[in-house]
């Protein structure tokens, strides 16, 4: 299966912020068709304005992968910060580490850990860890469809708020969830690809406490190393923190540069 997207740059050009309702789509950076040894990508952006609108916006992201035969280790980092003077408008950090063992071209086992901070979602800490299999249901020459299911442990701590009406200020929560996803792709040609990812994460003890995410992407490979991706994301959290909306949408365009592997 030739799905070598490996795009972790989510902030190069952004038309709208998205809270993603507790789910972060990492599948685009988890392709198994990666070269032996070390590879990855990196991206960053800055927006500085003065006058009527004065703020500084910084964003950076990257992926680092190491593959040895059937073993694949992937680390992802995403950082965002927007400030006006000394005031923080919003900030986000995201770190993800995943190990995959490739049983065959279709079946793999994966274990992952993740940490997240998001001022927009009032997340002071979100830490998760999980294990489970992924299987390629369809593995054609130019198209594919994979499904993954994992047990996921989740810990969340909300930020402290001064408003007395926000009754969940500083609350902690521990949840056991089923994290399942479908990821499909269709390669129109060597440079043009369409990718769809769907996530579903219900709480084991309360199925009504459910999170959903859908991300549709169009990927244009300008060169073997340089890719431009336009994606539309819909995220839903049935039980978000107070003052946080249940549904978020985002339309964004990103640029990623790939390094490592065979240069030919």
N, C-alpha and C positions, 0 to 999 in steps of 0.2 A: 504494500500500500504506500503510495507516494503522497503523504500529507506532511510536508516539511515546512509548515507555516512558522512555528517557533516565534511568535510575535508577542512580546511582553510589553511593548511600548504603548501605554494607554493614555499618554498625556502630551504627545507632540503637538497636535492641533485638536482642540476640544471645543465643541459648540455648546455643550450643556453638561453640568456636573450631574453625577448619578450616585445615589446612596447605595444602590444595589441590594438593599434590604437584607443585609447579612450574608449574601452569597457573592463570592468573587469568582468570575469565570477565568480559570487558569488553563483551560483545555488547549487554547491556541499555542501555548508555550510548552505543551507536553507531548509533542509528536514523538513517536517511537522510531520513525525513519530518520534518525540523526546519525552523524558520523561517529566513528570510534574516537576516543580521546575527549579533549576539551573543546566545547563550542558554546555559542550563546549570542546575545545581542544586547544593545544598550541604546538609550535615547533620553533626551532631555529638552526642556523648553523653559523660556523665561519671558515674562510680560511685565514691563515696568512703565507706569503712567504717572504723569503729574498734571496739575491744573485742576479742572473741574472734577475729574475722576483721578484720584491719586491712590495707587496701590502697587504692590509688587507680588507677582504670582510666579512661583517656581514649581517645576515638576520634573521628575526623573524616574526612570524605571530601567530594569535590566533583568536578564536571565543568564544563568550560567549552568551548563550541563556537562556531565561527565559520563561517558559510556564505555564499558568494557564488556564485550561479548553480550551476554544476556542481562547485564546489570546496567541500570540507568539511574543516575542521581541528578535532580534538578532543583536549583534554588532560584527563587523569584523575589524581587524587591520593587516596590512602588512607593514613591514619596510625593506628596503634594502639599503646598503651603501657599496661602494667599493672605497678605497682611496690608493694613493701611496705617502707616506710621508704626506705633508700638502696639497696635491692636490687631490681634489675630482674627481674621474673618472666618477662615476655616483651615483645617489641617487634617491630613490623612497619612497614615503609614501602613504598609502591608508587607509582610514577609511570609514566604511559603517555601517549605522544603518537602520534596517528595522522592521516594525511592520506588522504582519499578523493577520487577523481575519478569523477563519475557519468556514464558513457557513455550510459546510458538508465535507465528506471525499473527494469530488471531487472539490468543489468550495471554493475559498478563495479570500479575498480582501487584498491588500498590499499597504503600503506607505513607501517610502524610501528616505534617504538623504545620500550624499556621498561627500567626499573631497579627492583630489588627487594631489600629486606633483610628477613630473617625469622629471628629467634632460635630459634623453635620448630623450624624445618626445618634449623637450623645453616647458613643461608645468610648469609654475610657480604656477598656481592655476587652478584646475578644480573642480567645485562644481555643483552638480546636485541634483534634488529632483523630485519625481514622485509619481503617484498613478495609480492603475489599478487592474483588476482582474486576477486570474489564474485559469484555469480549467483543470482537469485531463480527457483527451480524452479517454485514455485507462488505466484501473486500474486492471491488472491481478494479480495473485498470485505471479508470479516471473518476471513480466515485467510491464512497464507503459510508458505513453506518456502524457506530460502536455504542455499546451500552456499558455503564459502570454502576456498581452498587457497593456502598460501603457503610459500615457502622461508624458513626462520628460522635465523639464526646465534645461537648461545647461548654465553655465557661465565659460568661459575660459580666462585666461590671460597668454600670452606667455612671456618667459624670455627675458630680455634685452640682446642684443648681440652687441659686439664691431665692428663686421664686417659690413661696410656700405652697402654691397651688399645684406644683409638680410633685406629686406624692411618691413617685418612684425614684427620686433623686438618690444617687449613690447605691441603688439596689444591685445585688449580685444574683446571678441565676446560673444553675447548672442544668444542662439538658443532654439527653441521649437521643440522637437523631439518626434516621436513615437518609444518607446522601446518595441520591441516584441521578444519573445524567444520561442523556443521549447526545451524541455529536455526529453530525453528518457533513459530508463535503462532496462537491462536484467540481471537477476540474474541466472547464470549458476548453482550455488549451494550456500550454506550459506556463503562461503568464497570468491567466485569469481564473480565479476560483471563487466559489460560493460556499460559505460555511454556516451551519446552523447548530446552536447549542441550546439544550433545554435542561434545566436543573429542577429537581423537586426534593425538598428537605423537610419532611414532617417530623414532629417530635414523637418518639416511640410511645410515650405514655399518654399523649393527647394529640390525635391526628389533626384536630382543628388548628393547632399551632403549627402552621405550615408556611414555608417560604418557597417562592417560585422565581425563576429567572429564565428569560428567553433572549438570546443574542443572535442576530442575523448579520452576517458580515460578507462584504465583497472585497476580495484581496487582488490587488494588481501588483505583479512583480515587475518593477521597472528594470531591474537587473537581477542576477542570481543572488546578490547580497541585499539589495534595496527593495523594500516592499511598502506599498501604501494600502491601508485598510480603512474602509468606511463601514461602520457598524451601527446598528440600532438596537438598543437594549430596553427591555421592559422587566422591571423587578417588582415583586409583590411580597409583603410581609403581613400576614394576617393579624399578628399581635406585636406591633412595633412599640418602642418606648413612647411615653407621652410627648406631645408636640412634634412627633415624627410622622409624616404621611405614610400610608400603607403602600402606595404605588409611586414608583419613580420611572421616568423614561429618559433616554439620552440618545442623541445622535452625535457621533464623533468620528473624526478622521485622524488616523495615526500613521506615523512613519517609523520604520524600523530598519536597522542595519544589522545584518547577520555576520558573525565572524566565526572562524574555526572551520575544520573540515577540509575537504579537497577543493582547491582553487580552480581546478580545471573545469 
